[in-house]
Amino acid sequence: MTDLKGKTVVITGGNSGIGKETAVALAGMGADVAITARNPEKGAAALADIVARSGKDRVQVVPLDLASLTSVRACAADLAERFEHIDVLINNAGGTLSKRQITEDGFEMTFGVNHLGHFLLTNLLLGSLENTGSARVITVASGAHQGARKGLDFDDLHREQGRYRGFWVYCRSKLANVLFSNELARRLAGTGVTSNAMHPGWVGTNFGREGDTSWLGPLTAISRPFAMSPKKGADTVVYLASSPEVQDVTGQYFYKRKLSKTSARGGDAAAASQLWETSEQMVGLAKPPV
Ligand SMILES: NC(=O)c1ccc[n+]([C@@H]2O[C@H](COP(=O)([O-])OP(=O)(O)OC[C@H]3O[C@@H](n4cnc5c(N)ncnc54)[C@H](OP(=O)(O)O)[C@@H]3O)[C@@H](O)[C@H]2O)c1
């Protein structure tokens, strides 16, 4: 088992499913682990479970609601105060909805939480990641990114036009995860910080459990007994976060610990660059023109 003593790991959405199992495994390897949670009670319950199951107590909960840029900024400031450096950032939180909702900042919720919130958080933590000289950013994407066959609709990223089909919006948000991860790798080349995305497989978590996936809801309920356990679903995340084998690997997409291919849309460097610049504008990171 890799010894992660002295390493700091931040996991968004670490109070449930894949994120929580990742926290148990990495805390067990000796890392200082910060999970984020939007609900304090769920965060506290997860913390107790992670400590009990890992046998380690160097675990903390940090509040984060990715549907609020104010909360994302507060979380980044909180993390920077708690930790001198961050060795691994795992952008894991996410979900899907049957009805269109908007975030505090007016973004379509699935795109806002799955992509824009993580986009801002990662950018705000870049200093803490680069401090280490050797850090890893892992984005939990999904094979569902392949469902976004026409790519991102840059004219309607918040799905204001046309019928709202939750699963297709989810597919696009996961394509955004892949494009973001690739563009981050390009932008961080030579800094020692790597960026990789992954697909966990079909995992029996709380994903879709709350009936928030329209037709996908009943389908996920029926097929859940055949889904892999959250622990197995976390395996590739844990591998990417800890294995010396992938120390210098960047800009890749993994499934079952192996390099895997994204869709052609996922490899579109022009779309990745456009998404980056558009996201900078949306979250208020763009520099004013000189
Ligand atoms: N399960 C699968 O088969 C599967 C397949 C492919 C990809 N994935 C991806 O895996 C990741 C983890 O999902 P999971 O399967 O482990 O599902 P999960 O058990 O539902 O966990 C999702 C986590 O995201 C958090 N979250 C949701 N909205 C949030 C928000 N606005 N702000 C902050 N945190 C928020 C949830 O917090 P709450 O507990 O408060 O809701 C929870 O901690 C997601 O990105 C998902 O897209 C899952």
The ligand as an SDF file (V2000), in Angstrom:
LIG
                    3D

 48 52  0  0  0  0  0  0  0  0999 V2000
  -22.7070    6.1470   -9.7650 N   0  0  0  0  0  0  0  0  0  0  0  0
  -22.3650    5.9440  -11.0250 C   0  0  0  0  0  0  0  0  0  0  0  0
  -22.6930    4.9300  -11.6550 O   0  0  0  0  0  0  0  0  0  0  0  0
  -21.5160    6.9770  -11.7390 C   0  0  0  0  0  0  0  0  0  0  0  0
  -21.1120    6.6840  -13.0640 C   0  0  0  0  0  0  0  0  0  0  0  0
  -20.3360    7.6110  -13.7320 C   0  0  0  0  0  0  0  0  0  0  0  0
  -19.9590    8.7750  -13.1020 C   0  0  0  0  0  0  0  0  0  0  0  0
  -20.3710    9.0360  -11.8320 N   0  0  0  0  0  0  0  0  0  0  0  0
  -19.9550   10.3020  -11.2010 C   0  0  0  0  0  0  0  0  0  0  0  0
  -19.4060   10.0170   -9.9380 O   0  0  0  0  0  0  0  0  0  0  0  0
  -19.4690   11.1940   -9.1320 C   0  0  0  0  0  0  0  0  0  0  0  0
  -19.8990   10.8140   -7.7330 C   0  0  0  0  0  0  0  0  0  0  0  0
  -21.2160   10.3520   -7.7690 O   0  0  0  0  0  0  0  0  0  0  0  0
  -21.7290    9.1140   -6.9190 P   0  0  0  0  0  0  0  0  0  0  0  0
  -22.0960    8.0650   -7.8700 O   0  0  0  0  0  0  0  0  0  0  0  0
  -20.7900    8.7950   -5.8150 O   0  0  0  0  0  0  0  0  0  0  0  0
  -23.1150    9.7210   -6.3710 O   0  0  0  0  0  0  0  0  0  0  0  0
  -23.5760   10.1940   -4.9170 P   0  0  0  0  0  0  0  0  0  0  0  0
  -23.4940    9.1020   -3.9500 O   0  0  0  0  0  0  0  0  0  0  0  0
  -24.9140   10.8340   -5.1530 O   0  0  0  0  0  0  0  0  0  0  0  0
  -22.5230   11.3180   -4.5410 O   0  0  0  0  0  0  0  0  0  0  0  0
  -22.5460   12.5930   -5.1390 C   0  0  0  0  0  0  0  0  0  0  0  0
  -21.8940   13.5880   -4.2070 C   0  0  0  0  0  0  0  0  0  0  0  0
  -21.9630   14.8930   -4.8310 O   0  0  0  0  0  0  0  0  0  0  0  0
  -22.4700   15.8070   -3.8580 C   0  0  0  0  0  0  0  0  0  0  0  0
  -23.1550   16.9560   -4.4660 N   0  0  0  0  0  0  0  0  0  0  0  0
  -24.2460   16.9580   -5.2650 C   0  0  0  0  0  0  0  0  0  0  0  0
  -24.6140   18.2360   -5.5290 N   0  0  0  0  0  0  0  0  0  0  0  0
  -23.7420   19.0400   -4.8870 C   0  0  0  0  0  0  0  0  0  0  0  0
  -23.5980   20.4360   -4.7450 C   0  0  0  0  0  0  0  0  0  0  0  0
  -24.4640   21.3120   -5.2930 N   0  0  0  0  0  0  0  0  0  0  0  0
  -22.5590   20.9280   -4.0240 N   0  0  0  0  0  0  0  0  0  0  0  0
  -21.6980   20.0880   -3.4290 C   0  0  0  0  0  0  0  0  0  0  0  0
  -21.7880   18.7470   -3.4850 N   0  0  0  0  0  0  0  0  0  0  0  0
  -22.8010   18.2300   -4.2140 C   0  0  0  0  0  0  0  0  0  0  0  0
  -23.4590   14.9640   -3.0570 C   0  0  0  0  0  0  0  0  0  0  0  0
  -23.8010   15.6430   -1.8570 O   0  0  0  0  0  0  0  0  0  0  0  0
  -25.2170   15.2740   -1.1190 P   0  0  0  0  0  0  0  0  0  0  0  0
  -24.9900   13.9760   -0.4150 O   0  0  0  0  0  0  0  0  0  0  0  0
  -25.4450   16.4250   -0.2160 O   0  0  0  0  0  0  0  0  0  0  0  0
  -26.2620   15.1610   -2.2120 O   0  0  0  0  0  0  0  0  0  0  0  0
  -22.6110   13.7160   -2.8490 C   0  0  0  0  0  0  0  0  0  0  0  0
  -21.6730   13.9170   -1.8240 O   0  0  0  0  0  0  0  0  0  0  0  0
  -20.4150   12.1600   -9.8550 C   0  0  0  0  0  0  0  0  0  0  0  0
  -19.6530   13.1680  -10.4820 O   0  0  0  0  0  0  0  0  0  0  0  0
  -21.0830   11.2810  -10.9150 C   0  0  0  0  0  0  0  0  0  0  0  0
  -21.4330   12.0300  -12.0550 O   0  0  0  0  0  0  0  0  0  0  0  0
  -21.1420    8.1680  -11.1370 C   0  0  0  0  0  0  0  0  0  0  0  0
  1  2  1  0
  2  3  2  0
  2  4  1  0
  4  5  1  0
  4 48  2  0
  5  6  2  0
  6  7  1  0
  7  8  2  0
  8  9  1  0
  8 48  1  0
  9 10  1  0
  9 46  1  0
 10 11  1  0
 11 12  1  0
 11 44  1  0
 12 13  1  0
 13 14  1  0
 14 15  2  0
 14 16  1  0
 14 17  1  0
 17 18  1  0
 18 19  2  0
 18 20  1  0
 18 21  1  0
 21 22  1  0
 22 23  1  0
 23 24  1  0
 23 42  1  0
 24 25  1  0
 25 26  1  0
 25 36  1  0
 26 27  1  0
 26 35  1  0
 27 28  2  0
 28 29  1  0
 29 30  1  0
 29 35  2  0
 30 31  1  0
 30 32  2  0
 32 33  1  0
 33 34  2  0
 34 35  1  0
 36 37  1  0
 36 42  1  0
 37 38  1  0
 38 39  2  0
 38 40  1  0
 38 41  1  0
 42 43  1  0
 44 45  1  0
 44 46  1  0
 46 47  1  0
M  CHG  2   8   1  16  -1
M  END
$$$$
